[in-house]
Amino acid sequence: MSDPDKITKSTRRAEPRQHAALFGQRPVTVWLTGLSGAGKSTLAAALAQRLIALGRACCTLDGNVLSSGLSRDRGFSPAERIANIRRAAALARLLNDNGLIVIAAFMSPSRAERSLARSIVGVTRFVEVHVSTPLGVCEARDPKGLYKRARAGELRPFIGIDTPYEAPSSPALTIDTSARDRARCVDHLLATLAPMIAPSARRRARTADDSRAPSSERPPLAT
């Protein structure tokens, strides 16, 4: 008689391509990086709304939200920031494996942090977007009062003031939210993403073949 408390590893799991076929899309992680106040979270939410309106399955990962929940045990030292990025990227990969498009909004100020995220998510899935809003604009916005506290010496070191932000060398897209309104920014993002998330012709054909095959010939469902 088997032990009901013993957990065994299942070998019958749905493959990422099966999840992607289910949603009819290629899952990617759109990684929005930029200074505090650049507009990353606003863009992520707006992009998610537009994608959902288009029938795309997606979700957002926001650094501010994760820091108060999943990464509440982490601070803002360089080592802890890397741990936060590693955790967020692993979650993004898991969501991609399950067929979802992920929109991640993280300052991730160093190229090393973003390289780590890319290596975890996967090079072909990682779409780096630089939200390049200038420091002066970000500081003028200062939605959470962080720049004011940093200038007063209450937050040190602060990215953009005490520590440099390392801009991406070759992002998939660069967006300055001070140069265009939110709707146009999202339009630009969608135009870039459209060919990346559309299923390939081969995948569409395979999905159609699977749907026409007798149930006994279709790939087994994971349990």
N, C-alpha and C positions, 0 to 999 in steps of 0.2 A: 504494500500500500504506500503510495507516494506521500511525502511530507507536505501538507498544505502550505507551510510557512517557507518552504524552499523555493527560491526564485530561480528559474532557469532562463537562459538567454534564448530569445526567439530568433530563428533563422529565416522566417518568412515575413519580411518587411517589404512594404511598397517601395519601389525605387523612385528616386527623384524624378525621372522622366515620366513615371506614371502619374505623379502629382501634377507635373507641368501639363501633361495631356488633359488631365481632369479640368484644369482651369483654362486650357487653351492659350497658354502664354509661356514665355521663357522668363523664369524668375531671375531677377538681378537685385543687387543692393546698390541703391543710389546713395552715395556717401557725401553729405553736404558738410563742408568744412569751411571755417572762417572765424573771424574775431567774434567776441561776445557782442551782441547787438547788431550783427551783420544781417540778420533776418533768416537764419537757418530754420528755426522752429516754425516760423510763419510760413516759409516756403514749403516745408515738409507737410504741414497740415493742409495747405492749399492744393499741393500736388496730389496728396492722397484723396482729397475730395473729388478732384477732376478724374483721377484714375477710376475711382469707384463709380462715378457717373458714366464712365465709358465701359463699365462691366468688368473691370480688372480687379482681381483679388490682391489686396495690398495691405500693408500695415506700416506704422511709423515707430521708430525707436528714437527717443529724444534724450539727449544727455542729461537735461535738467530733471526729467521724470525718473530716469534710471538712478540718478544720484540720490533720490529720495526713497527709492524702493530697492530694486535688485542690487544696486551698488552702494547702499547706505553705509556699508561697513568700510568704504573707501574714502580717502581724502583727495587732496589735490597736489600732492608731491609728485615729482616726475615718475617715481616708481609706481605710485598708486594710480596715476593717470594711465600708465601703460597697462596696468591690471584691469582698469575700467574698459579700455579699448579692446583688450583681449576678450573680456567677457561679452561686450557688446557685439563684437565681430563673430564670436562663436554662436551667439543667439541669432544673428542675422543669417549665418550659414544654415542653421537648423530650420529657420523659417523659409529660406530659399529651397532647401531640400524638400520641404513640404508644399512647394509650388507657389509660395507667396512672393510678390514683389515687395521689397523692403526699402523704406526711405529712412535713412539714418541721419540724424542731425547732431553732430559732435564737433566741438571746436578742434580737437585733435591737431594741435598747433605745430607738431613736428613731423617732418617727412618720415622719420623712423616709425612713429605711431601709425601713420597711414599705410606705410609699407607692411607693418605687422597686420593691420586689418585686412589689407589686400591678400596677404598670404593665407589668412584664415578663411576668408569668404571665398577666395578663388579668383584668379586673375581674370577669367572670362566673365565672371559675374559682377565684379567690382567696378562701379561707375563713379569715378571721383568728380565731384562738382565743387569748384571753388566759388564760394559766395564772397566776392572780392570787395564788398562795401568798405570804403576808406575808413581809417581809424577815426578821423575827425567826425565823420557822420555817425559812426557807432557810438562814440563818446557823447555826442550831442543827444542821441536817442536815449542811451543809458536806461533801458526799461526797468532794470532791477537795482539801479543805484550803485552798481559795482565799480564803475569808473570813478565816481565821486569818492567812494571809500578808498579806492586804490590811490588816488591823488592825495588823500588825507593820510596815507600811510597805514591804513587799517587792513589792507589786503596786500600782502607782499609774498612772493613776487606775483605780478599780474601780467598776463599775456598781452602784449601790445604796448605796455608801458615800461615794465621792468625787464621783461623777457620777450625776445622777438618771436613773431609768428612767421613760420617758414611756409611761404606760399608754394603750392604745388608747381612742379616744373612742367608737367604736361597733362593737365586735367582734361577730362572728356568735354567739360563745359565750364566757362567762367561767367558768372552773373553778378553784376553790381546792382543791388536793390535800390540804390539812390539814383540810378540812371534810367530806370523804367518802373512802371507800376507793377503791382503783384500779378495781375492777370497776364501781362506781357511776359513777365518772368516765367510764369507757369507754362505759357504757350511755348516759350523757348525750350524749356525742359522737356515738354511732351514731344516736340519735334525731334529732339535729340534721342529720346527714349524709344520712340515708335518702332524703328527698325530693330532695336535691341531686344524688345520684349515680344515681338511678333513671332509666332511659332514658325519653324522652318517648313518648307514644302514637304520635305521627307517626313517630318514629324506629323504634319497634318494628314499625309497619306496613310501613315502607319496607324494613326488614331482612327481614321475612317475604316481601315481594314479590320481593326479590332472590333469596332462597333458592329460590323456586318457579320463577323464570324459567329458560328454557333457558340452557345455559352460554354460547351465542353472544350472548345478550342481557345478560348480567351485566356489571357494570363491570369493566374490565380490571384485572388484578393489576399492581402496581408491580414494576418490575425494577431 
